[in-house]
Amino acid sequence: MRLTERLAIGLKGARQMTDGLLASFKTPEQWTHQVHGKANHALWFVGHIGLVDNFFLSGVAPGKVRIVPGYDEKFGMGSKPTSNPGDYPAVDEVLAYMRERREALLAVLKGMSDEDLDTRMPEGTPDFIPTYGAAFQLAPVHEAFHLGQVSIAARALGVPPRI
C-alpha cells in the first residue's frame, strides 16, 4: 500500500469518528454547549477543523484554498468560543465547509506520489510541519485532539461514550 493511501485512511478514519460523535448534537444550544466559559464547543470544533484543513491546503495546493469571511475570527486559533448560537453561522453551513475542505484535502492527496510527500512546506509554515507528508499526517491527529474536547461536551449533555 502506498503512503498516500495510508494517509488517506487516517484522514477518513478521523472523520468517521468525528461524524459519529457530531450526530449526537441536535439543537443550536447543544452545538454551542461549553462545559466552562473558556471551553471549545462542537460548532467551534467544526469550523476550526475546516479552517485547519484549509490551512494545510494553503501549503500543499494554494489554488484550492477557500476563504469564508468571518470564519477566522469565529473559529481560528486564538478565537474565543461563546455559548450563544446567534454568534455563529448555521450549523449546516459550517458542517458543509468542514466536509468540503476535507474532500479537497483528500483529492489533493490522491493526486500526489509518495515522493511528492517529501516536498518542503512553504516558507513561514510552522517548523513542526516540515513537508507535505507531515501536513497530511498532522490533520487527523489535530482533529482527534479537538474531538476529545467535543466528547467532553457531549458527555456533559448526557451522551453515552462512543468508544
Secondary structure, 3 states (H helix, E strand, C coil): CCHHHHHHHHHHHHHHHHHHHHCCCCCHHHHCCCCCCCCCCHHHHHHHHHHHHHHHHHHHCHHHCCCCCCHHHHHCCCCCCCCCHHHCCCHHHHHHHHHHHHHHHHHHHHCCCCHHHHCECCCCCCCCCCEHHHHHHHHHHHHHHHHHHHHHHHHHCCCCCCC
